[in-house]
Amino acid sequence: MVLPASFHELAAKVRNWGRWGSDDEIGTLNLIDTDAVRRGVAAVRKGRPFSLALPLQSDGIQLGFIPGRINPELTFHQLNEALDDPDGVRFSDDQVRMGLQAATHWDALAHVSYDGRLYNGYPADSITAESGAAHAGIACVGPVVSRGLLLDIARVKGVDRLEGGYAVTGEDLDAAAEMGRIDPRPGDIVLIRTGQVSFLRTRPPDKLAYALSTGGPGLEAVPWFREKDIAAVATDNLSFEVYPWEDPAVAMPVHILDLVEIGLTQGQNWMLEDLAADCADDNVYEFLLDATPQPFVGAVGSPVNPVAIK
């Protein structure tokens, strides 16, 4: 894939390499300081929690487009088995096999490379099949707790769901912040609602429509993330970014810029509908967000059950 000169210019503009030291592995998550956490705590008014995760189930959203990214497969290896006394206590135990990015998840910075490089200049071949990511893996992340902001682009546009292929811009993000009367600050976590996940609330869920064409952040949103010093961004769609891509010759450009250049942790498949309805009802678009990933050593992503508390 030959990237155009304009892409390389944008990459150089938003690059954060070295900002937190040559050995940094978590990028913009460094921006979540005690002030950011206290902002999140101060945003709690009603004490009402919202889970933003999809169910982990065998008939989940993965349709086989990405080899190996399988839906959760639950099996029991112990079922009401006794210890020594057959009339005494019994135990059941289970296990799961799944793609770590099969449902609601965070991408680690090591998830994407290009030109042989990961975030902060780490070599792409530092990821091996034997030990996984030596640098910038999901286990480096630690707690992810900060003020969360919902930027409801679909509501700003007056639609239930953005049209497939709509590229969200920085102006769109500003308009959503203005509608929600919120001022994004360094260390905040931004959740972008496109409405795409509503396809999964039909009966039966339309998983193909959910996957194939979606609105999402485009290239013009990337400088906004960087200038606002957002700590992490998540969306309610499968691809995170707009799909089809703005330039058919450049695959996953926002992934490249966010993860490799900015060092910006990304989330996908977040269920934002209930939260969005509540935010529209009381016109409060900020909350405390706990979205800590599972610390899989060497992994390049993790499922997460994000909880927003308003």
Protein Blocks (a to p, Z undefined) as FASTA:
>chain_A
ZZdfklmmmmmmmpcghknojkbckljmlmmcfklmmmmmmmpmnlpacdfbdcddfklm
beolaghiacdddddfbehiafklmklccdddddddddfklmccdddfklpccehiaehh
iafklpcfklopaehpaklnopaddddddddfklmnopabdcehiacdfklmmmmmmmno
pacdehiacdddehlmmmmmpccddfklmmmpccdddfklmmmmmmnopabdcdfbfklp
acddfblklghklmmmmmmmnopacdehiafklmmmmmmmnopabdcdddddcfdehiab
dcddddddZZ
